[in-house]
Amino acid sequence: MACVTLRGYKVDKVDFVATLDNGTQVKLANKYAYNVQYAKNNMCKGEFDIEVYDSQNPDKFKIHVIMCGIFAFADGETKERIHTETFKNLFPFVKAFVTTLTANCGI
């Protein structure tokens, strides 16, 4: 059995600002945080908080997303391994969400 199993995820917050003029080049930067909260019965919640922005004009282009995943984990797993594995499981969903959001906005 895998160390962790993703049971579901949801987006808790989306902030999107794109007020750049057409043809403006952006220099992207990002910052993120990831935290895990533990519950009973070998369950936990991972919260991925990411911000992608133009480092030169952060007030004109910014995406801020908070996505949470619910995970089950195996008995005896260390918190360090659970933290790492839940991050690895949730990251592709966050990446896909940000990619879809920007693509649908024509960016």
Phi, psi and omega in degrees: 000146178293157179299317179226154177230124177286121180265336180173166177211162177206155175267121180269334183207140172220123170238130182223124176231125178216084182245029178281149174289151177304138178085356180289131176274141179243148174247101187285143173224164177209159172214148182211162175220149178222128181227151178237133175245133184261144178236186179284168174059040177056043177240152176208164180239124175258133179241118181254118181243114182230144175229126176244132187207163174280119184294339180267333180221066184296338178280348181256341175214116180204138172234127178233121183231136170240119179238137179243142176237144176255130185231149167254146179226156184286150175303142174083359179285144178282153178297326179298315180291319178300316180301312181296314184289324177292322176301311180300326181284324184275330184307314181300329179288321176295314180300314180296321180296312180296319178298314179295318179300311182291321179296318180292340178265003177080023181256000000 
